[in-house]
Each structure stands twice: as C-alpha cells, then as structure tokens.
Amino acid sequence: MSPSESRGERDAVFHPEFREDLRYWVETDRRTALRIFKLIEAVMRDPFQGAGKPERLKFLGSGVWSRRITQGNIVWFSYMKVSVTRRNYKTLT
C-alpha cells in the first residue's frame, strides 16, 4: 500500500498488552510515554511517514510496521484498510 493510499480516517485498536506497557512507561518514564503518544498521533496521520523512522517489518507479515520510541524500544503496529458495505466487510488490498 502506498503512502498516498494511506490518507483518510483511521481507527486505532490497542492490544491489552500495549496498555500494560504504556502504563509502565507512564509510571517509570513520562518522557518516553509522551513520545509514545506522539508516535501514535503520527501513525494516525500517516502510517508510512513521519517521526520514529517508520520501517516495514517483513518478518511479521504484510502490513506490519514499526516506529522507534528510543534507541532500543519500538512500537509496532499493523495497518489494514477495510471497506464496509451493506453489512459485509471487505478487506481492500
């Protein structure tokens, strides 16, 4: 999927483990937690460009990307474009 196809409205769904990790960062290093929030906002604007050096993680499957939080930590996410049409869900590729 090209960056031009990535424009538009997006919804975020967070894994429960992500919430636990974020809680850890809020309690131990607020600066890193704020960086994570900024990266999430950047991903919501454009999954393929922006802060954190976006990188496709081929070994985890198609549509999986990462962004650097710190030198040794990343946040990874999957991107899928879905169209909803009259009670049917159709994944667009």
N, CA, C and O of each residue as an XYZ file, in Angstrom:
372
protein
N       0.842     -1.164      0.000
C       0.000      0.000      0.000
C       0.890      1.231      0.000
O       1.834      1.306      0.787
N       0.617      2.171     -0.843
C       1.454      3.358     -0.972
C       1.028      4.427      0.027
O      -0.100      4.407      0.520
N       1.935      5.363      0.326
C       1.584      6.446      1.245
C       0.364      7.239      0.791
O      -0.415      7.701      1.625
N       0.188      7.403     -0.511
C      -0.975      8.160     -0.988
C      -2.281      7.437     -0.672
O      -3.320      8.078     -0.517
N      -2.237      6.105     -0.575
C      -3.426      5.330     -0.237
C      -3.711      5.355      1.258
O      -4.796      4.973      1.694
N      -2.734      5.804      2.041
C      -2.877      5.747      3.488
C      -3.635      6.931      4.061
O      -3.927      6.940      5.256
N      -3.963      7.924      3.254
C      -4.659      9.110      3.741
C      -6.114      8.761      4.062
O      -6.688      7.866      3.441
N      -6.701      9.450      5.013
C      -8.109      9.231      5.315
C      -8.326      8.958      6.787
O      -7.394      9.011      7.588
N      -9.570      8.665      7.134
C      -9.914      8.406      8.529
C      -9.366      7.064      8.976
O      -9.314      6.102      8.209
N      -8.958      7.026     10.238
C      -8.425      5.788     10.801
C      -8.984      5.585     12.201
O      -9.281      6.550     12.906
N      -9.123      4.351     12.592
C      -9.461      3.990     13.960
C      -8.297      3.207     14.525
O      -7.636      2.459     13.805
N      -8.048      3.376     15.796
C      -6.969      2.640     16.452
C      -7.571      1.609     17.400
O      -8.518      1.897     18.133
N      -7.012      0.414     17.372
C      -7.393     -0.649     18.295
C      -6.116     -1.072     18.999
O      -5.144     -1.459     18.349
N      -6.113     -1.001     20.331
C      -4.906     -1.292     21.093
C      -5.007     -2.647     21.783
O      -6.023     -2.969     22.398
N      -3.960     -3.419     21.675
C      -3.858     -4.717     22.335
C      -3.763     -4.477     23.847
O      -3.123     -3.515     24.271
N      -4.387     -5.335     24.668
C      -4.295     -5.157     26.124
C      -2.847     -5.085     26.627
O      -2.553     -4.356     27.574
N      -1.959     -5.833     25.999
C      -0.550     -5.801     26.391
C       0.059     -4.415     26.152
O       0.912     -3.969     26.920
N      -0.379     -3.738     25.091
C       0.096     -2.379     24.823
C      -0.298     -1.452     25.966
O       0.502     -0.627     26.407
N      -1.527     -1.590     26.442
C      -1.986     -0.739     27.544
C      -1.158     -0.972     28.800
O      -0.836     -0.026     29.519
N      -0.812     -2.230     29.066
C       0.048     -2.532     30.216
C       1.420     -1.899     30.042
O       1.960     -1.317     30.983
N       1.988     -2.009     28.838
C       3.298     -1.411     28.565
C       3.246      0.104     28.704
O       4.160      0.709     29.265
N       2.192      0.713     28.202
C       2.060      2.164     28.295
C       1.938      2.600     29.760
O       2.524      3.604     30.163
N       1.188      1.853     30.535
C       1.064      2.150     31.969
C       2.443      2.103     32.635
O       2.761      2.950     33.469
N       3.255      1.115     32.266
C       4.621      1.011     32.789
C       5.415      2.278     32.469
O       6.072      2.841     33.344
N       5.351      2.728     31.196
C       6.120      3.911     30.800
C       5.618      5.161     31.507
O       6.418      6.020     31.878
N       4.314      5.281     31.701
C       3.769      6.444     32.410
C       4.293      6.477     33.842
O       4.616      7.547     34.358
N       4.381      5.323     34.486
C       4.834      5.254     35.877
C       6.340      5.401     36.025
O       6.804      5.910     37.046
N       7.120      4.968     35.033
C       8.578      4.950     35.186
C       9.312      6.028     34.397
O      10.384      6.467     34.811
N       8.756      6.461     33.272
C       9.458      7.431     32.426
C       8.435      8.197     31.588
O       8.130      7.821     30.456
N       7.923      9.262     32.160
C       6.866     10.034     31.489
C       7.313     10.598     30.146
O       6.499     10.741     29.234
N       8.584     10.917     30.018
C       9.088     11.458     28.749
C       8.918     10.426     27.621
O       8.500     10.767     26.515
N       9.245      9.180     27.916
C       9.065      8.113     26.928
C       7.580      7.894     26.648
O       7.193      7.675     25.500
N       6.748      7.951     27.684
C       5.300      7.796     27.494
C       4.760      8.883     26.566
O       3.936      8.599     25.697
N       5.214     10.118     26.741
C       4.783     11.206     25.860
C       5.247     10.968     24.429
O       4.527     11.280     23.481
N       6.437     10.422     24.272
C       6.943     10.098     22.928
C       6.041      9.043     22.272
O       5.751      9.127     21.078
N       5.606      8.066     23.044
C       4.710      7.032     22.517
C       3.401      7.662     22.041
O       2.911      7.334     20.960
N       2.834      8.569     22.846
C       1.602      9.247     22.433
C       1.805     10.018     21.132
O       0.940     10.001     20.257
N       2.944     10.693     21.004
C       3.230     11.449     19.779
C       3.381     10.518     18.576
O       2.953     10.850     17.471
N       3.990      9.353     18.796
C       4.131      8.390     17.698
C       2.773      7.845     17.268
O       2.531      7.647     16.078
N       1.892      7.603     18.230
C       0.542      7.128     17.895
C      -0.177      8.175     17.049
O      -0.825      7.843     16.056
N      -0.059      9.438     17.448
C      -0.678     10.507     16.662
C      -0.096     10.554     15.253
O      -0.828     10.757     14.285
N       1.215     10.370     15.137
C       1.868     10.374     13.820
C       1.371      9.214     12.963
O       1.133      9.383     11.767
N       1.216      8.043     13.565
C       0.710      6.871     12.831
C      -0.717      7.128     12.362
O      -1.082      6.748     11.249
N      -1.520      7.764     13.195
C      -2.902      8.050     12.816
C      -2.963      9.031     11.642
O      -3.876      8.955     10.819
N      -1.999      9.950     11.562
C      -1.953     10.882     10.429
C      -1.486     10.182      9.162
O      -2.095     10.325      8.102
N      -0.387      9.415      9.280
C       0.189      8.732      8.121
C       1.018      7.555      8.623
O       2.081      7.762      9.208
N       0.556      6.327      8.406
C       1.267      5.154      8.923
C       2.664      4.949      8.340
O       3.486      4.265      8.951
N       2.948      5.518      7.188
C       4.170      5.185      6.469
C       5.240      6.267      6.476
O       6.353      6.027      6.007
N       4.936      7.437      6.991
C       5.904      8.536      7.006
C       5.798      9.281      8.324
O       4.759      9.250      8.983
N       6.887      9.955      8.709
C       6.839     10.801      9.893
C       7.864     10.407     10.934
O       8.869      9.766     10.627
N       7.602     10.797     12.161
C       8.524     10.606     13.285
C       8.765      9.132     13.576
O       7.923      8.287     13.275
N       9.906      8.832     14.158
C      10.200      7.485     14.628
C      10.742      6.527     13.596
O      10.790      5.323     13.851
N      11.148      7.007     12.452
C      11.722      6.170     11.388
C      10.831      4.964     11.057
O      11.202      3.832     11.366
N       9.678      5.180     10.441
C       8.793      4.061     10.090
C       9.533      3.004      9.264
O      10.255      3.319      8.318
N       9.330      1.753      9.649
C      10.002      0.652      8.957
C       9.046     -0.525      8.843
O       8.400     -0.902      9.821
N       8.957     -1.100      7.665
C       8.111     -2.280      7.443
C       8.798     -3.496      8.050
O       9.981     -3.732      7.803
N       8.062     -4.264      8.842
C       8.604     -5.467      9.483
C       8.155     -6.686      8.687
O       7.151     -7.316      9.020
N       8.886     -7.009      7.656
C       8.515     -8.078      6.728
C       8.367     -9.429      7.419
O       7.514    -10.234      7.044
N       9.205     -9.677      8.434
C       9.199    -10.985      9.091
C       7.953    -11.218      9.938
O       7.711    -12.349     10.361
N       7.148    -10.174     10.201
C       5.911    -10.334     10.966
C       4.670    -10.381     10.080
O       3.552    -10.499     10.584
N       4.857    -10.292      8.773
C       3.727    -10.363      7.855
C       3.480     -9.044      7.155
O       4.083     -8.023      7.486
N       2.593     -9.080      6.192
C       2.327     -7.864      5.426
C       1.523     -6.880      6.268
O       0.673     -7.275      7.066
N       1.798     -5.627      6.080
C       1.064     -4.584      6.782
C       1.535     -4.303      8.188
O       0.888     -3.542      8.907
N       2.661     -4.903      8.613
C       3.182     -4.665      9.962
C       4.359     -3.710      9.869
O       5.308     -3.947      9.121
N       4.289     -2.625     10.637
C       5.293     -1.570     10.618
C       5.743     -1.268     12.043
O       5.080     -1.647     13.009
N       6.876     -0.583     12.161
C       7.351     -0.155     13.477
C       7.807      1.294     13.420
O       8.066      1.847     12.351
N       7.898      1.886     14.594
C       8.500      3.210     14.771
C       9.322      3.156     16.051
O       8.947      2.498     17.022
N      10.453      3.862     16.033
C      11.346      3.861     17.191
C      10.828      4.793     18.284
O      10.505      5.955     18.038
N      10.759      4.247     19.495
C      10.442      5.058     20.666
C      11.752      5.626     21.207
O      11.898      6.833     21.398
N      12.692      4.725     21.444
C      14.041      5.070     21.892
C      15.003      4.231     21.062
O      14.582      3.500     20.166
N      16.282      4.337     21.358
C      17.283      3.559     20.616
C      16.983      2.058     20.678
O      17.176      1.351     19.690
N      16.513      1.566     21.832
C      16.299      0.130     21.993
C      14.854     -0.323     22.030
O      14.597     -1.519     22.163
N      13.895      0.597     21.918
C      12.479      0.233     22.012
C      11.719      0.714     20.789
O      11.975      1.796     20.260
N      10.776     -0.118     20.350
C       9.935      0.263     19.211
C       8.474      0.069     19.577
O       8.140     -0.691     20.486
N       7.625      0.755     18.867
C       6.199      0.477     18.895
C       5.893     -0.094     17.514
O       6.292      0.483     16.503
N       5.191     -1.219     17.466
C       4.860     -1.779     16.160
C       3.349     -1.820     16.020
O       2.605     -1.922     16.996
N       2.931     -1.738     14.780
C       1.505     -1.673     14.500
C       1.226     -2.354     13.176
O       2.108     -2.482     12.327
N      -0.002     -2.785     13.013
C      -0.407     -3.322     11.717
C      -1.412     -2.356     11.116
O      -2.179     -1.698     11.819
N      -1.382     -2.293      9.802
C      -2.253     -1.377      9.080
C      -3.090     -2.191      8.112
O      -2.566     -2.988      7.334
N      -4.401     -1.979      8.172
C      -5.294     -2.668      7.255
C      -6.386     -1.693      6.837
O      -6.982     -1.013      7.672
N      -6.635     -1.637      5.564
C      -7.701     -0.786      5.043
C      -8.923     -1.670      4.836
O      -8.858     -2.676      4.129
N     -10.030     -1.293      5.453
C     -11.246     -2.101      5.379
C     -12.392     -1.234      4.874
O     -12.548     -0.082      5.280
N     -13.173     -1.799      4.000
C     -14.358     -1.117      3.481
C     -15.593     -1.831      4.025
O     -15.649     -3.061      4.021
N     -16.571     -1.077      4.486
C     -17.806     -1.666      4.994
C     -18.922     -1.336      4.009
O     -19.186     -0.171      3.711
N     -19.568     -2.382      3.511
C     -20.622     -2.196      2.522
C     -21.831     -3.047      2.871
O     -21.737     -4.274      2.849
N     -22.925     -2.452      3.181
C     -24.180     -3.161      3.482
C     -24.001     -4.437      4.287
O     -24.296     -5.530      3.803
N     -23.531     -4.303      5.485
C     -23.361     -5.416      6.423
C     -22.303     -6.427      6.014
O     -22.199     -7.483      6.639
N     -21.528     -6.143      5.003
C     -20.438     -7.030      4.604
C     -19.122     -6.299      4.800
O     -19.009     -5.115      4.482
N     -18.139     -6.998      5.318
C     -16.812     -6.427      5.485
C     -15.939     -6.959      4.368
O     -15.906     -8.164      4.114
N     -15.244     -6.075      3.713
C     -14.384     -6.487      2.615
C     -13.025     -5.830      2.797
O     -12.933     -4.602      2.813
N     -11.976     -6.619      2.933
C     -10.633     -6.082      3.067
C     -10.126     -5.674      1.699
O     -10.197     -6.443      0.741
N      -9.618     -4.468      1.619
C      -9.063     -3.965      0.365
C      -7.571     -4.213      0.343
O      -6.894     -3.988      1.347
N      -7.048     -4.669     -0.769
C      -5.606     -4.868     -0.887
C      -5.045     -4.021     -1.986
O      -3.841     -4.054     -2.237
